[in-house]
Amino acid sequence: MSQTKAQLISGTATQDLTVATIDANTANITNRQGRNLIINGNMQVAQRGTSSTEVGYHTVDRFRTQTSSVDENPTQAQFDVNSLTNPYKLGFRKAYKITNGNQTSGAGAGDLLRIVHSIEAQTIDESGWNVLSGTSYVTLSFWVKSSVSQNFYVNLINVHPATNKNYVIETGTLSANTWTKITKTIPGNANLDFSTGVAEGLRLEWNLFRGTDTTGTRPLNAWADLDSADRIPNMDSTWYTTNNATFELTGVQLEVGSTATDFEFIPFADNLRACQRYCYVYNVTTNNFIGNTSLFANSTTAVKGAFFFPVTMRTYPTYSADSFNIRFRAGNSSSNFNANSLTHEMGDDLTSFPRHWGFTVSTSSITGGQAGLLQGQASGQIRFDSEI
């Protein structure tokens, strides 16, 4: 292995900068651009919002919560990293924060609370990791903070229609309210399969709690068939049964190789575009035009049009919108109609590279043949989801 270094001299400080690290056996540059297989690992993009008590994708892009049998839903949020902490000093400004609800009935056997990040199969398959070799590695690193001192388990699951493989690691006992960096190296295995294209290929799960219905004596640091009744070892319930306990996560990086490199920071605009492959949110304000649309009056009672996406989405997306009024603005504008009343009618849903979503909507007070734009009559969100 060889390294090329340069020295940066600033004031009285001298810093060694690694320009490139090259493995002579593989000719891979481990500090190459795009090495982080995680999208939005520094939690800087939150298109949908910054706080929610709903389960699923609702705040930080590409990260979601999943629960089962909870007494009260947790709160998920994009949270500011304190300026006095080590993650902040290293460049991290945002974290994904879970605040536990009040689990009044205690830790039930079927209870579950976890954070999930899913990666396309083709991303892993084409990453340069020889997934079938036990001497080829990926390295997972992340910063984590818990308000309760406890050990937590993390799953890496190869999701595949034929067989799911599971690899479990642990954080070790975290000191309460202290940011800790976790680094784990994971080998390949002859039974892994990431040949399913845009489908989910690798799922990362940070288990904040699992009841005994899905835990047992699962060994650590080894690939095995996924056993739904023994996904991780039995775990402590202290965090889960502590009202308003918090868990924060940032700096998530998964990279090819056996060594963790510094987190790969990319410009916000590039990070946003990567997230928009899976979710595109248009924020509408009163009287403003929705500029990424093209519409025409098909008749005196119907408008047809299309939304155009800034990037090709992973698969053809689903449409959803808040309940607020919009109108078709043309030579003579239509009556108001609800943003959630648009119906999908045409588009490239039969292609592998969806770039627009076609729709129709019924309205009135228009003249057939006129072209125009959508105009918001109130504030709200329009969302297109292509999440795994």
Protein Blocks (a to p, Z undefined) as FASTA:
>chain_A
ZZddddddehjbccdddfbdcdfklopafkbghkambghklopacfkbmbdfbecjfbbg
hiacddehiabdcddddddddfkbmklmnopabdcdddddddfkopafkbccdddddddf
klmmmnopafkbckbccddddddddfbdcddddddddddfkbccdddddebjadehiacd
ddddddddfkbccfeojacfbdcdddfbdcfklgcjdcehiacdddfklmbccddfklmm
mghiacddehiacdedjbdcddddddfklmmmmmmmmoccddddehiacfkbccddfbfk
bccdddddfbdcfbdcdddddddddddddfbdcddddfklpccfbdcklbcbdfbdcddd
ddehiaehiacddddfbdcdddddfbZZ
